[in-house]
Amino acid sequence: MTAESQLLDTATSIALRAGELVKRRRSEGVEIAASKSAPEDIVTLADRESEQLIRDALAEVRPNDGFFGEESAADAGTSGLTWVVDPIDGTVNYAYDIPAYAVSIAVVEGDPDPETWRTLAGVVVNPAIGEVFTATTGGGAYLNGRALRVRTGVELPLALIGTGFSYSAELRVRQAAVVGGLIDQVRDIRRIGSAALDLCSIAAGRLDGFYERMLNPWDHAAGALIAREAGARVGGLAGALESKELVIAAEDGLFTRLEVVLASLGVLDD
């Protein structure tokens, strides 16, 4: 077994445990713990419980690794590896009992910065429907053990494109204008509400392309690896790597065409 496979086994085991907790708490009733950047940007008690479970489990088996999660402080390690964790991606879906939320865990080599790190392994678990997406660098992407591959040869007018919106109302208005300019150039637009699952949907052929601004590292760390290992190109505009500024994902040919259109629509204009 490779080192990456061992890391993936650890990530998957812990993500499944966290997913069971999150699903159980959902059935018991969601309690909002706080708001973050805006009143719409909520944190549930289950977010905090899930992250604490993941943090504690990793500390037990990987005590020298760093930890970078959404709901707690980042801790540097001594091993050169960092675990990048979103305890519930799609918290608003979770609060409304929409079955499109996920536990996302990735392990990266280097600083927890998507412009410099190298992702070794990642897992995205949707506990509501029992789907487990996994990938290791160079090892392919899988859904419940089935190999994944992006759809190829899709022209932009026939492409189903996923996106998401900021919690900032002002930025959402600008993002809606971009969607308005894009929608007549593609098959249709989907807004699922979880960037991790959007990226996994690229890998599974459920979406042809995806783009979103203002994503944090934990939103896309695992999903970007899964999409890449299924054959997608993931990055920003003009050769940039994925970052908070912009994440685009699609099969290479479609990526190029989508990138040109997004740039022409001023996707990076605030």
Long-range contacts (C-beta under 8 A, 24 or more apart in sequence): 2-136, 2-139, 3-120, 4-120, 4-121, 4-136, 4-137, 4-138, 4-139, 5-121, 5-136, 5-139, 7-81, 7-107, 7-120, 7-121, 7-136, 8-121, 8-122, 8-123, 8-134, 8-135, 8-136, 8-139, 10-58, 10-61, 10-62, 10-107, 11-83, 11-105, 11-106, 11-107, 11-121, 11-122, 11-123, 12-123, 12-125, 12-132, 12-134, 14-53, 14-54, 14-57, 14-58, 14-105, 15-54, 15-103, 15-104, 15-105, 15-123, 15-124, 15-125, 15-132, 16-125, 16-132, 17-53, 17-57, 18-50, 18-53, 18-54, 18-87, 18-103, 18-125, 19-103, 19-125, 19-126, 19-127, 20-127, 21-46, 21-49, 21-50, 21-53, 22-46, 22-50, 22-87, 22-88, 22-94, 22-101, 22-103, 22-127, 23-127, 23-128, 25-49, 26-94, 26-97, 26-128, 30-94, 30-95, 30-97, 32-95, 36-167, 37-167, 37-168, 38-167, 38-168, 38-169, 40-92, 40-167, 41-167, 42-91, 42-92, 42-95, 43-71, 43-91, 44-88, 44-91, 44-94, 44-95, 46-87, 46-88, 46-94, 47-71, 47-87, 47-88, 47-91, 48-72, 48-87, 49-87, 50-87, 50-88, 50-103, 51-85, 51-87, 54-83, 54-85, 54-87, 54-103, 54-105, 55-85, 58-83, 65-107, 66-112, 68-112, 68-217, 68-218, 69-218, 70-216, 70-218, 74-112, 80-109, 80-110, 81-107, 81-108, 81-109, 81-120, 82-107, 82-108, 82-110, 82-111, 82-112, 82-117, 83-107, 84-108, 84-112, 84-217, 84-218, 84-221, 84-222, 85-218, 86-196, 86-218, 86-219, 86-221, 89-124, 89-194, 89-195, 89-196, 89-197, 89-218, 89-219, 90-192, 90-193, 90-194, 90-196, 90-197, 92-193, 93-193, 93-194, 98-193, 99-126, 99-128, 99-129, 100-126, 100-128, 100-192, 100-193, 100-194, 100-197, 101-126, 101-128, 101-193, 101-194, 101-197, 102-126, 102-127, 102-194, 102-196, 102-197, 102-200, 103-127, 104-196, 104-218, 104-219, 104-221, 104-222, 104-223, 105-222, 106-221, 106-222, 106-225, 108-221, 112-217, 113-217, 114-217, 114-220, 114-221, 114-224, 114-241, 114-242, 114-243, 115-241, 115-243, 119-221, 119-222, 119-224, 119-225, 121-225, 122-221, 122-222, 122-223, 122-224, 122-225, 122-226, 123-222, 124-196, 124-197, 124-199, 124-200, 124-222, 124-223, 124-226, 126-197, 131-200, 133-200, 133-203, 133-204, 133-222, 133-223, 133-226, 134-226, 135-203, 135-222, 135-225, 135-226, 135-228, 135-229, 135-230, 136-229, 137-225, 137-229, 138-229, 139-229, 140-229, 140-230, 141-203, 141-225, 141-226, 141-227, 141-228, 141-229, 141-230, 143-200, 143-203, 143-204, 148-203, 148-204, 148-205, 148-226, 148-229, 148-230, 149-203, 149-205, 149-230, 149-231, 150-202, 150-203, 150-205, 150-227, 150-230, 150-231, 150-232, 150-250, 150-251, 151-205, 151-208, 151-251, 152-231, 152-251, 152-253, 153-251, 153-253, 154-208, 154-251, 154-254, 155-254, 155-257, 156-185, 156-186, 156-254, 156-257, 156-258, 156-261, 157-185, 157-186, 157-187, 158-186, 158-187, 158-208, 159-186, 159-187, 159-208, 159-209, 159-250, 159-254, 159-258, 160-186, 160-187, 160-188, 160-190, 160-207, 160-208, 160-209, 161-186, 161-187, 161-188, 161-189, 161-190, 161-207, 161-208, 161-209, 161-210, 161-211, 161-258, 162-189, 162-190, 162-191, 162-192, 162-198, 162-201, 162-202, 162-207, 162-209, 162-210, 162-211, 163-189, 163-190, 163-191, 163-198, 163-210, 163-211, 163-212, 164-191, 164-192, 164-193, 164-195, 164-198, 164-212, 164-215, 165-191, 166-213, 166-214, 168-214, 171-213, 171-214, 171-270, 174-269, 174-270, 175-213, 177-265, 178-262, 178-265, 178-266, 178-267, 181-265, 182-261, 182-262, 182-265, 185-261, 195-219, 195-220, 195-223, 195-247, 196-220, 196-222, 196-223, 197-223, 198-223, 198-249, 199-223, 199-224, 199-226, 199-227, 199-234, 199-249, 200-226, 200-227, 202-227, 202-230, 202-232, 202-249, 202-250, 203-227, 203-229, 203-230, 203-232, 204-230, 208-250, 208-251, 208-254, 209-248, 209-249, 209-250, 209-254, 209-255, 209-258, 210-247, 210-248, 210-249, 210-250, 211-246, 211-247, 211-248, 211-249, 211-258, 211-262, 211-267, 212-246, 212-247, 213-244, 213-245, 213-246, 213-247, 213-267, 213-268, 214-244, 215-242, 215-244, 215-247, 216-244, 220-247, 224-249, 237-262, 237-263, 237-267, 237-268, 238-263
